[in-house]
């Protein structure tokens, strides 16, 4: 699919459509949808902004490329004056006091937010079932999960309810639901986009990520949100990626894949065969393909969840009903804290907080947490070595196809293992893009740090190859 952003821009400029009509059409579709993707519709705000765009066009003023384009926001971002629930019972009445940097950049470019989107509560899950708003349903088969934690965002893009959506990726939360719903989803290099105003899950791997239907739309949105932010000290300045640069794929010479991912007993037989067929098509284009050795997937999953649970226990300690969220009063302050957190957090969130506190507790931190940090460093060093040999690493997005709604809630361990092929790239803080080709849940394209342009190049190459 070609760029929807550019198509809408041309239609608005040529007065083939009005912005108000476009926004109203999307809002109506979101209101009527049966996929549980909506937490809050931003009707008044969106129509007000749309009217201003129409007025500019009527006056003959120039509009920007993103001006008037409707988009969705995963409900873990601040947008001043709107609900920011994190799909949780604790924050279901909480309104943002400010706007996240990434979202503000889109607003400054004229893009129009139309919906806060359903997700796993606080990003804790891989299916978008851990939510007070009801499980998100898969865009292709509503009996299956929409993926998580950015499930509502991916389904809205897949169903054309939004032109693009902004998800959040910690261990695969943009890439996996993008794969489950056959759309593009990018986890950029860590620090390329400011995390200010994104509710923290695991601060060392949290990334702001766009979901869209084409590499070109991903590029446009990525460029808009990127840049150094004094409110986030992990950010850095980056050059804009041009359209011409991602269409020129001649400098991609070598592709690698982790043979232990493909030889694993856990991988679905069809995903394995489809992945290997894709590798053969890439070889046929004259690109050298190399098998790579990597950490076993169970080590990646255990390392990621050790660190992620420790960080979420720390990050969510501020949520006790005093400064944020609904408070449940009890006989004294300590009991009020305990009851509020016990009643208002989801079972999955409580599981991760307990696990994180265990990891950080005296007697366990040296044995578990510090070992996890050392493994993360080793994983990063392994990636540096691999990218000395190959330009791109290709992998399946998931080892299995989407489960039926309800199955993941019965077996949390299986849910964690569904992240086996995404978490390693998060630990390495690498740019990684899901493309909706090659297997039933897509392919994952990864490049070295700060080389986000290359993953978009290879996505365009795959469009003509697979």
Buried (B, 14 or more C-beta within 10 A) or exposed (E): BEBBBBEBBEBBEEEEBBBBEBBBBBBEBBEEBEBBBBBBBBBEBBBEBBBBBBEBBEEEEEBBBBBBBBBBBBBBBBBBEBBBBBBBBBBBEBEBEEBBBBBBBBBEBBBBBBBBBBBBBBBBBBBBBBBBBBBBBBBBEBEBBBBBBBBBBBBBBBBEBBBBBBBBBBBBBBBBBBBBBBBBBBBBBBBBBBBBBBBBBBBBBBBBBBBBBBBBBBBBBBBBBBBBBEEBEBBBEBEEBEBEBBEEBEEBEEBBBBEBBBEBEBBBEEBBEBBEEBBEEBEEEEBEBEEBEBBEBEBBBBBBBBBBBBBBBBBBEEBBBEEBBBBBEEEEEEEBBBBBBEEBBBEBBBBBBEBBBBBBEEEEBEEBBEBBBEBBEBBBEBBEEBBEEBBBBBBBBBBBBBBEBEBBBEEBEBBBBBBBBBBBBBBBBBBBBBBBBBBBBBBBBBBBBBBBBBBBBBBBBBBEBB
